[in-house]
């Protein structure tokens, strides 16, 4: 996708007061989120597996996934991925994981890294509690809003 097309999408988002937009194609994936008046753009190349085309109504469902959801069945809070990219549990191959099951976290605790377009983005817990489950394997691709960890807030 050319930059002029991305700029056009940003202008359409502004004109229609949209805060989020996502689109998948065979060759790429585009996810944008506006906040504080500035759009954030993430574009990634598709993995080897074919990607099915999403229906037009799919982007409207994205805001429900953006906030950490509380699972009422067991009271655990999800830490979702804020971007599309590759999930890493540690800062370097020879380093220890940021957190393990049983680790106490605060809202400012870094729990993982999601790499997007060669940029390493530190992901913070944004909740206080204890890590109860790691939901993604190290070096696995993740989608926007995909749960990464489950935290017990007690």
C-alpha positions as CSV (number, residue, x, y, z in Angstrom):
1,X,0.0,0.0,0.0
2,X,1.3,3.4,-0.9
3,X,1.7,6.2,1.6
4,X,-0.7,8.4,-0.3
5,X,-3.4,5.8,0.2
6,X,-2.6,5.6,4.0
7,X,-2.8,9.4,4.2
8,X,-6.2,9.3,2.4
9,X,-7.5,6.8,5.0
10,X,-6.3,9.0,7.8
11,X,-8.1,12.0,6.3
12,X,-11.3,9.9,6.0
13,X,-10.9,8.8,9.6
14,X,-10.7,12.4,10.7
15,X,-13.6,13.5,8.5
16,X,-15.8,10.7,9.9
17,X,-14.5,10.9,13.5
18,X,-13.3,7.3,13.5
19,X,-10.8,6.4,16.2
20,X,-9.8,3.0,14.8
21,X,-9.4,1.3,11.5
22,X,-8.0,-2.0,10.4
23,X,-7.8,-3.8,7.1
24,X,-6.3,-7.1,6.0
25,X,-5.2,-8.2,2.5
26,X,-3.1,-11.1,1.1
27,X,0.1,-8.9,1.1
28,X,-0.3,-6.7,4.1
29,X,-2.2,-5.7,7.2
30,X,-3.0,-2.2,8.2
31,X,-4.3,-1.1,11.7
32,X,-4.6,2.5,12.7
33,X,-5.8,4.1,16.0
34,X,-6.2,7.8,16.6
35,X,-5.6,9.3,20.0
36,X,-4.7,12.8,21.2
37,X,-5.3,14.1,17.7
38,X,-2.5,12.0,16.2
39,X,-3.1,8.8,14.2
40,X,-0.8,5.8,15.0
41,X,-0.2,3.6,12.0
42,X,1.0,-0.1,12.0
43,X,1.6,-1.9,8.7
44,X,3.0,-5.4,8.6
45,X,3.7,-7.9,5.9
46,X,1.4,-10.9,5.9
47,X,2.8,-14.2,7.3
48,X,3.2,-17.3,5.1
49,X,-0.3,-18.4,5.9
50,X,-3.1,-16.9,3.7
51,X,-5.2,-14.3,5.4
52,X,-9.0,-14.3,4.9
53,X,-10.6,-11.1,3.9
54,X,-12.5,-9.5,6.9
55,X,-16.0,-8.3,6.4
56,X,-16.6,-4.5,6.3
57,X,-18.2,-4.6,9.7
58,X,-15.1,-6.1,11.4
59,X,-13.4,-2.8,12.2
60,X,-16.4,-1.6,14.2
61,X,-15.9,-4.5,16.6
62,X,-12.3,-3.5,17.4
63,X,-13.0,-0.9,20.1
64,X,-14.6,-3.6,22.3
65,X,-11.3,-5.5,22.3
66,X,-9.1,-2.4,23.0
67,X,-9.8,-2.2,26.8
68,X,-8.7,-4.9,29.1
69,X,-11.7,-7.2,29.5
70,X,-12.7,-8.7,32.8
71,X,-13.6,-12.4,32.5
72,X,-16.5,-12.7,34.9
73,X,-16.2,-16.5,35.2
74,X,-12.9,-16.5,37.0
75,X,-12.2,-12.8,37.7
76,X,-9.0,-12.6,35.7
77,X,-8.1,-9.5,33.7
78,X,-6.6,-9.8,30.2
79,X,-3.6,-7.8,29.1
80,X,-4.2,-7.3,25.3
81,X,-1.8,-6.5,22.6
82,X,-2.1,-2.8,21.7
83,X,-0.5,-3.5,18.2
84,X,0.0,-6.1,15.6
85,X,3.5,-7.6,15.7
86,X,5.7,-10.4,17.1
87,X,5.5,-11.2,20.8
88,X,8.7,-11.6,22.9
89,X,8.8,-12.5,26.6
90,X,12.3,-11.2,27.2
91,X,14.3,-8.1,26.2
92,X,17.2,-10.2,24.6
93,X,17.7,-13.8,23.6
94,X,20.1,-14.4,26.6
95,X,18.0,-12.4,29.1
96,X,15.4,-13.6,31.6
97,X,11.7,-13.3,30.8
98,X,10.0,-10.0,31.9
99,X,7.5,-12.0,33.9
100,X,6.5,-15.5,34.8
101,X,3.3,-17.1,36.2
102,X,3.1,-15.8,39.8
103,X,5.0,-12.5,39.1
104,X,3.4,-9.5,40.9
105,X,2.8,-6.7,38.4
106,X,1.9,-3.0,38.7
107,X,0.4,-0.8,36.0
108,X,3.9,0.4,35.0
109,X,5.5,-3.1,34.9
110,X,6.8,-4.1,31.5
111,X,5.5,-7.6,30.8
112,X,6.7,-8.2,27.2
113,X,7.8,-6.7,23.9
114,X,5.8,-6.6,20.7
115,X,8.0,-5.9,17.7
116,X,6.3,-4.0,14.8
117,X,8.2,-2.8,11.8
118,X,11.6,-3.5,13.4
119,X,10.5,-1.3,16.5
120,X,10.5,-3.0,19.9
121,X,7.5,-1.8,21.8
122,X,7.5,-2.4,25.6
123,X,4.1,-3.5,26.7
124,X,3.1,-2.5,30.3
125,X,0.6,-4.4,32.4
126,X,-1.6,-1.4,33.0
127,X,-3.2,-3.4,35.9
128,X,-2.1,-4.4,39.4
129,X,-2.1,-8.1,40.3
130,X,-0.4,-11.5,39.8
131,X,0.3,-13.1,36.4
132,X,-1.8,-16.3,36.3
133,X,-1.4,-17.4,32.7
134,X,0.8,-16.6,29.6
135,X,-1.4,-17.0,26.6
136,X,1.1,-16.6,23.7
137,X,4.3,-18.5,22.9
138,X,7.5,-16.6,22.6
139,X,8.3,-15.2,19.1
140,X,4.7,-15.8,18.0
141,X,2.7,-13.3,15.9
142,X,0.0,-11.4,17.7
143,X,-3.0,-9.4,16.5
144,X,-4.4,-6.1,17.8
145,X,-6.5,-6.7,20.9
146,X,-5.3,-10.3,21.3
147,X,-5.0,-11.4,25.0
148,X,-1.3,-11.9,26.0
149,X,-1.6,-12.6,29.7
150,X,-4.3,-13.2,32.4
151,X,-3.8,-11.3,35.7
152,X,-5.5,-12.0,39.0
153,X,-6.2,-8.5,40.5
154,X,-6.6,-9.9,44.0
